Amino acid sequence: MSDCLFCRIASGEIPAQVLYEDEEVMAFRDINPQAPVHILVIPKNHYTSLLDLTERDQELLAHLLLTVKKLGSRSDLEGGFRTVINTGDDGGQWVKHLHLHVLGGRPMGWPPG
């Protein structure tokens, strides 16, 4: 989708600080971090949200989560991190391209702080 921010990042049209990339997924630093480490993991193909996925997409979901695991061990997050998938407007999804937030670098317990 030519108007999708994350599709444009995945295609290389918009630069990003890429931390991981393969044929299916890409991970890069969030430009508006909500924690000392804030990484976004996206599928390169466009899916608007988690609601677009079907049972046929199980391998993609597993690949996204295993990429998060790789990033956690590579990004000084061995002590733990939070993974978030915002879905739809009511779920706080601002960019309409499926993405996983990986947040860490500080205790992520509740209440935040």
C-alpha positions as CSV (number, residue, x, y, z in Angstrom):
1,M,0.0,0.0,0.0
2,S,1.7,3.2,-1.2
3,D,0.2,5.4,1.5
4,C,1.1,3.0,4.4
5,L,4.0,4.3,6.5
6,F,5.2,0.9,7.5
7,C,4.9,-0.5,3.9
8,R,7.1,2.5,2.8
9,I,9.6,1.7,5.5
10,A,9.6,-2.0,4.5
11,S,10.3,-1.1,0.9
12,G,13.2,1.2,1.8
13,E,11.4,4.3,0.6
14,I,11.5,5.8,4.1
15,P,14.7,5.3,6.2
16,A,14.6,3.6,9.5
17,Q,17.1,2.3,12.1
18,V,16.7,-1.3,11.1
19,L,17.8,-3.9,13.7
20,Y,16.6,-7.1,11.9
21,E,15.4,-8.0,8.5
22,D,14.6,-11.1,6.5
23,E,12.3,-12.0,3.6
24,E,9.1,-11.8,5.7
25,V,9.7,-9.3,8.6
26,M,11.5,-6.2,9.6
27,A,12.4,-4.7,13.0
28,F,13.4,-1.1,13.6
29,R,13.6,1.4,16.4
30,D,10.4,3.5,17.1
31,I,11.0,7.2,16.4
32,N,8.8,8.1,19.4
33,P,10.0,5.6,22.1
34,Q,7.9,4.9,25.1
35,A,10.8,3.1,26.9
36,P,14.6,3.2,26.7
37,V,14.3,0.3,24.2
38,H,11.3,0.5,21.9
39,I,11.4,-1.7,18.8
40,L,8.7,-2.2,16.2
41,V,8.4,-5.6,14.4
42,I,6.3,-5.7,11.2
43,P,5.5,-8.1,8.5
44,K,6.8,-6.8,5.2
45,N,3.5,-7.7,3.5
46,H,0.6,-5.4,4.5
47,Y,-1.9,-6.6,7.1
48,T,-4.0,-3.8,8.5
49,S,-4.2,-5.4,12.0
50,L,-4.2,-8.7,13.8
51,L,-7.8,-9.0,12.8
52,D,-6.7,-9.5,9.1
53,L,-4.9,-12.7,9.9
54,T,-6.4,-16.2,9.5
55,E,-5.4,-19.7,10.4
56,R,-3.3,-19.7,7.2
57,D,-1.1,-17.0,8.8
58,Q,0.1,-19.1,11.8
59,E,3.6,-19.4,10.4
60,L,3.8,-15.6,10.0
61,L,2.6,-15.1,13.6
62,A,5.2,-17.6,14.9
63,H,7.9,-15.9,12.9
64,L,6.9,-12.5,14.3
65,L,7.1,-13.8,17.9
66,L,10.3,-15.6,17.3
67,T,11.8,-12.4,15.9
68,V,10.7,-10.6,19.1
69,K,12.6,-13.3,21.1
70,K,15.7,-12.8,19.0
71,L,15.6,-9.1,19.5
72,G,15.1,-9.5,23.2
73,S,18.3,-11.4,23.5
74,R,20.2,-9.1,21.2
75,S,19.0,-5.8,22.7
76,D,20.2,-6.1,26.3
77,L,16.7,-7.2,27.4
78,E,17.6,-10.5,29.0
79,G,15.9,-9.3,32.2
80,G,12.6,-9.1,30.4
81,F,10.5,-6.9,28.1
82,R,6.9,-6.2,27.2
83,T,5.4,-7.1,23.9
84,V,2.3,-5.2,22.8
85,I,0.0,-5.5,19.7
86,N,-2.5,-2.7,19.5
87,T,-5.5,-3.6,17.3
88,G,-7.9,-1.2,15.8
89,D,-8.9,2.3,16.9
90,D,-10.2,1.3,20.3
91,G,-7.0,-0.7,20.9
92,G,-4.9,2.3,20.3
93,Q,-3.5,1.3,16.8
94,W,-2.4,4.5,15.1
95,V,-0.5,3.0,12.1
96,K,-2.9,0.7,10.2
97,H,-0.2,-1.9,9.5
98,L,0.1,-4.9,11.9
99,H,3.1,-4.3,14.2
100,L,4.4,-5.5,17.5
101,H,6.0,-3.2,20.1
102,V,8.9,-4.5,22.0
103,L,9.5,-2.3,25.1
104,G,12.2,-2.6,27.7
105,G,15.3,-1.2,29.2
106,R,13.6,-0.5,32.5
107,P,11.2,-2.3,34.8
108,M,7.9,-2.5,32.9
109,G,5.7,-3.5,35.8
110,W,2.5,-1.8,36.9
111,P,2.1,1.0,37.7
112,P,4.4,2.3,35.0
113,G,7.3,4.4,36.2
